[in-house]
Amino acid sequence: MIPEHINHKYIADHILRIEGRHANNPVAQENSMYLIASNADLVSGQKLTEFERAETLKFIDEFKASPEGKRAISYMKKYEESRVSYMKKQQEFRI
């Protein structure tokens, strides 16, 4: 079950980071996992335990399947595409 108090866009952003730009960076992936777990009240300490990591992965799957999660992920994908496009235009302008 997805808690109502979570920041859906924040969670979606970190899911997309794990699956995208953090794909080859285990430390960054773990950091995003911790931030998701923290936002969803799934972590009790400074680092994820194996149990908390498993619960976070389960939460991510549930989030991605939920209507709220799908909307937030769609929104954040569009936001990221817009951000990347803007950055590319800024680089072209500087050249």
RABEL-V427377 format. One record per residue. N is the residue number from 1. RES is the residue in one small letter. BURIAL is + if it has 24 or more other ideal C-beta (glycine too) atoms within 12 Angstrom, else -. Layout:
BEGIN
[[N/RES/BURIAL] [N/RES/BURIAL]]
END
This chain:
BEGIN
[[1/m/-] [2/i/+] [3/p/-] [4/e/-] [5/h/-] [6/i/+] [7/n/-] [8/h/+] [9/k/+] [10/y/+] [11/i/+] [12/a/+] [13/d/+] [14/h/+] [15/i/+] [16/l/+] [17/r/+] [18/i/+] [19/e/-] [20/g/-] [21/r/-] [22/h/-] [23/a/-] [24/n/-] [25/n/-] [26/p/-] [27/v/-] [28/a/-] [29/q/+] [30/e/-] [31/n/-] [32/s/+] [33/m/+] [34/y/+] [35/l/+] [36/i/+] [37/a/+] [38/s/+] [39/n/+] [40/a/+] [41/d/-] [42/l/+] [43/v/-] [44/s/-] [45/g/-] [46/q/-] [47/k/-] [48/l/+] [49/t/-] [50/e/-] [51/f/-] [52/e/+] [53/r/-] [54/a/-] [55/e/-] [56/t/+] [57/l/-] [58/k/-] [59/f/+] [60/i/+] [61/d/-] [62/e/+] [63/f/+] [64/k/+] [65/a/-] [66/s/-] [67/p/-] [68/e/-] [69/g/+] [70/k/-] [71/r/-] [72/a/+] [73/i/+] [74/s/-] [75/y/-] [76/m/+] [77/k/-] [78/k/-] [79/y/-] [80/e/-] [81/e/-] [82/s/-] [83/r/-] [84/v/-] [85/s/-] [86/y/-] [87/m/-] [88/k/-] [89/k/-] [90/q/-] [91/q/-] [92/e/-] [93/f/-] [94/r/-] [95/i/-]]
END
